[in-house]
Structure formats: C-alpha cells, structure tokens
Amino acid sequence: MPLDKDKKDKIIKKFQREKGDTGSPEVQVALLTEKIANLQGHLGEHKDDTPAKMALLEDIAKRRRLLRYLSSRSPDRYKDLVDKLKLKA
C-alpha cells in the first residue's frame, strides 16, 4: 500500500513550491491524499482489515490538521490546493 517512488516523485514535482521542496503543506497534503485513496481502495476489497482502517483514520486526521494550518496561514494557497485536489472545502 505504500506509494511507489515514481508516483511519489510525480506528486512532489506537481505540488512543490520551489525546486527541492518536499515538506511544504501542499506536498504533504497531496501525498496524504494519494495514500488515503489507496487505502480506501484496499478497504473496498478487505473490509475487515483493522490496521488499514486505523491507518486511514490517522492519515485523514493528519491531512485535516495540515489543511487547517494552511487555511489559517495562507487562505489563497489553501484554496488553490483544495481546487487542485478536488477536495471539499
């Protein structure tokens, strides 16, 4: 279920603010969004996988905290990110 290196690199390149940026909230949220999508797909097939459910809930909480941080610090960047990822605001 972890992201493969190529997919991770593509996401980082798409959302980085400058060359070499891997830790900005935008990159972290984009990576978590992809990981959440993968976990949801996995849980569609394996409903009783409790550790995967816990990981999903943890990742959703992390993404929510990062989005809350970004919305309070930079509403414009928050809006752009939500639009790009097609998340509910």
N, C-alpha and C positions, 0 to 999 in steps of 0.2 A: 503493500500500500504506500510506501514512501514514493515521493516524486523521483523520476529518473533525472539524471544530470542534464540532459538536453532540454527537457521540458522546463526544468527549474531555471536554466540559463536563459531560455526564451522569455519567461515571465519576468525575470530580473531585468533583462535588456528593455523590455517593453515599459516597465514601470519605474525604472531608476531615474532619479532627478539629474544625475550627472554621471560621468564615466566612473565606474568602480563603486557606485552606491549599491550596497546590499542591505542596509539596515534602516532605511527610511520607512516611515509608517506605510507609505504607498506599496513598497515592495513586500513588506511583511504581510499586509492585508491581502495582497494579490496571491502570495504563496499559500496563506492560510485558506483563502477561498478555493484554490485548486485542491488543496488537501481535503477540505470539507466535502467538495464534490466527489472526490474519490471514495471517501468514507461512506457517503450516502449511497453510492453505487454498490459498494461492498455490502452494506447493511440491507440493501434491497434483496440480495441473494441469501444472506446469512443473518436472519433476524435475531437469532439468539446469541450473537457474538457480543457478550457484555463488555469485554475490554475495548472493542471497537466503538461501542456506544459511549463509553466513558471518554475515550479519546476525542470523539466527535463533539461531545458537550464541552470539553476543555478547549478545543480549538475554536468553537463558536464563541465561548466566553473571551478568549484572547482577542479574537477579531473584533468583538464588540467593544472591548476596552481600548484597542488601538483606534477604532473609528471614533469613539467618544473623545479620545485625546486629540485626534486630528481635527474634529469638528470644533473643539474649543480653541485650538491654537490657530487654525487656518481654515476657515469655512470654505474658501474658494477651492483649495486643494481637496478638501473633503468632498465637495460637490462633484468635482471632476472625477475623482476616484470612484464614487458611487455610480456615476453615469457610465464610466468605462467598464466597470464590473457588472453593471446591471443589477445592483443590489437595491433593496427597498431602503429608502432614506429614513 
